[in-house]
Amino acid sequence: MEILEGYRPSVEAVCGQEDLISIVIAAYNIAEYIERGVASVCGQSYRNLEILVVDDGSTDGTGALCDRIASRDGRVRVIHKENGGLSDARNAGLAQARGDYIAFVDGDDWIDARMYEDMLSALKERRADAAVCRYRQIYRDHTDDGSVDRAVVFEGQEALEQYVRETEEYAIQNAAWNKLYRREILDGLTFPTGRWYEDIMFTTVALSRVKRCIYLDTAYYNYIIDREGSIMNARINSRTFTDQIPAYYEKTAFLEKMGRRDLAEIHDYFFYKRLLLFYSLTERSQSEEKAEFLEKLTQIIRKDSSRYEKAFTCPAADPRDYRKMKLFLKSPARYSRRVRMEERWMIPLKAKIKGILKK
């Protein structure tokens, strides 16, 4: 791993922009947002783009808006299809992409003007297979931007390792949309059709193929966190059990199959922590399916108990999390009381002490 402080990708003259970037934009019933999103892609400083907008059977006029946008910019091609979900829409665009490099944008988000010029320039300068950038989190009342003035070059499987470790310092994440890949990296790779949380395995497999990756610690992508109706705003729901949790098991199996049992155990640690979080979120919810979901989560957590020692003693683990898991296994009710106590008293107290020490 090489840290490049104050790194600036070189500026490519328009006449030198020979490599074609294909950008797949999935759109479904987002008429309120789609023009802004596609316009931000059309407005890129890097001009040699193939912009594939996939209208996934929208019923709110999104498709007609996409057609009007395409009539104003010859680089935009609209693919109209029956509704099949985000994975199916992305696959439809991926199948028709002709570019030397591939990227994805969600139609309700938008990107900064230099995103693809800087990412491609950095990728080529460092002879990398992929570039990843930080992103802004756009809430209704504020924006979070953790940009740092640097870049990081990951060698071999270092990017995969940081991704599995969920390292907050590097916002690699599951998301498809903050990455630019050489076309060869995605050969034969598709998103799992009909499933939510489709990025989990797609990103895992893609990063496992990358031999060098450059991470730009600059937010170029603007991600809407709490749009009503978005998958990420759905909280715990039936798809958590049919799609998300199975994807995490699939990720563990893939890491083990590629010979990275160490990463599989680290992934398990974060997965089991997430299951406990799911339990706490469900317990305080008002869902009609609350009792059913709590029972399902309890069964899943208890079923995997034989794997906990390795997961909770891996290099990334916090010993306190193992104690919480052991408490849950003895009594979910006692675990829940402890979580509520920490949230009400311990966490605010720690934050107060931390604030005093900083003064």
Order of alpha helices (4+ residues) and beta strands (2+ residues): beta-beta-alpha-beta-alpha-beta-alpha-beta-beta-alpha-beta-beta-beta-alpha-beta-alpha-beta-alpha-alpha-alpha-alpha-alpha-alpha-alpha
